[in-house]
Amino acid sequence: MDQKLHLLESFPAVGGDGAKYKVMGYERLRRDESVADGLDHWAPTGVYEFRLDSGELVDVHKDGKMTIAAKGTELKRA
């Protein structure tokens, strides 16, 4: 299944390490094969993900806390 990311939002955040980060929120899209007009059509999947502008994955927990997945650094919206 072909997928791509659609940017929904971006915002500044400060890490528990004191560094400043830019967090990007995306929705995953999948190719919509039901439309056969020769053009690319994409449909939302309802799956969202957050990444730093460097590409690193950000985990968003049920309580709203955010951490950089690979490092465990906690992030807070600035």
Contacts in CASP RR format, 6 or more apart in sequence:
PFRMAT RR
TARGET T0000
AUTHOR 0000-0000-0000
METHOD contacts of the structure
MODEL  1
MDQKLHLLESFPAVGGDGAKYKVMGYERLRRDESVADGLDHWAPTGVYEF
RLDSGELVDVHKDGKMTIAAKGTELKRA
1 30 0 8 1.000
1 31 0 8 1.000
2 30 0 8 1.000
2 31 0 8 1.000
3 28 0 8 1.000
3 29 0 8 1.000
3 30 0 8 1.000
3 31 0 8 1.000
3 45 0 8 1.000
4 28 0 8 1.000
4 29 0 8 1.000
4 42 0 8 1.000
5 26 0 8 1.000
5 27 0 8 1.000
5 28 0 8 1.000
5 29 0 8 1.000
5 49 0 8 1.000
6 26 0 8 1.000
6 27 0 8 1.000
6 28 0 8 1.000
6 29 0 8 1.000
6 42 0 8 1.000
6 44 0 8 1.000
7 24 0 8 1.000
7 25 0 8 1.000
7 26 0 8 1.000
8 25 0 8 1.000
8 26 0 8 1.000
8 27 0 8 1.000
8 48 0 8 1.000
9 24 0 8 1.000
9 25 0 8 1.000
10 22 0 8 1.000
10 23 0 8 1.000
10 24 0 8 1.000
10 25 0 8 1.000
10 53 0 8 1.000
11 22 0 8 1.000
11 23 0 8 1.000
11 77 0 8 1.000
11 78 0 8 1.000
12 20 0 8 1.000
12 21 0 8 1.000
12 22 0 8 1.000
12 23 0 8 1.000
12 77 0 8 1.000
12 78 0 8 1.000
13 20 0 8 1.000
13 21 0 8 1.000
13 22 0 8 1.000
13 23 0 8 1.000
13 66 0 8 1.000
13 75 0 8 1.000
13 76 0 8 1.000
13 77 0 8 1.000
13 78 0 8 1.000
14 20 0 8 1.000
14 21 0 8 1.000
14 75 0 8 1.000
14 76 0 8 1.000
14 78 0 8 1.000
15 21 0 8 1.000
15 73 0 8 1.000
15 74 0 8 1.000
15 75 0 8 1.000
15 76 0 8 1.000
16 73 0 8 1.000
16 74 0 8 1.000
16 75 0 8 1.000
16 76 0 8 1.000
17 73 0 8 1.000
20 78 0 8 1.000
21 52 0 8 1.000
21 53 0 8 1.000
21 68 0 8 1.000
21 75 0 8 1.000
22 52 0 8 1.000
22 53 0 8 1.000
23 50 0 8 1.000
23 51 0 8 1.000
23 52 0 8 1.000
23 53 0 8 1.000
23 58 0 8 1.000
23 66 0 8 1.000
23 75 0 8 1.000
23 77 0 8 1.000
24 50 0 8 1.000
24 51 0 8 1.000
24 52 0 8 1.000
24 53 0 8 1.000
25 48 0 8 1.000
25 49 0 8 1.000
25 50 0 8 1.000
25 51 0 8 1.000
26 48 0 8 1.000
26 49 0 8 1.000
26 50 0 8 1.000
26 51 0 8 1.000
27 44 0 8 1.000
27 45 0 8 1.000
27 46 0 8 1.000
27 47 0 8 1.000
27 48 0 8 1.000
28 44 0 8 1.000
28 45 0 8 1.000
28 46 0 8 1.000
28 47 0 8 1.000
28 48 0 8 1.000
28 49 0 8 1.000
29 42 0 8 1.000
29 43 0 8 1.000
29 44 0 8 1.000
29 45 0 8 1.000
30 42 0 8 1.000
30 43 0 8 1.000
30 45 0 8 1.000
31 40 0 8 1.000
31 41 0 8 1.000
31 42 0 8 1.000
31 43 0 8 1.000
32 41 0 8 1.000
32 42 0 8 1.000
32 43 0 8 1.000
34 41 0 8 1.000
35 41 0 8 1.000
49 57 0 8 1.000
50 57 0 8 1.000
50 58 0 8 1.000
50 59 0 8 1.000
50 60 0 8 1.000
50 66 0 8 1.000
51 57 0 8 1.000
51 58 0 8 1.000
52 58 0 8 1.000
52 68 0 8 1.000
56 68 0 8 1.000
56 69 0 8 1.000
56 70 0 8 1.000
56 71 0 8 1.000
57 68 0 8 1.000
57 69 0 8 1.000
57 70 0 8 1.000
58 66 0 8 1.000
58 67 0 8 1.000
58 68 0 8 1.000
58 69 0 8 1.000
58 75 0 8 1.000
59 66 0 8 1.000
59 67 0 8 1.000
59 68 0 8 1.000
59 69 0 8 1.000
60 66 0 8 1.000
61 67 0 8 1.000
65 74 0 8 1.000
66 74 0 8 1.000
66 75 0 8 1.000
66 76 0 8 1.000
67 73 0 8 1.000
67 74 0 8 1.000
67 75 0 8 1.000
68 75 0 8 1.000
END
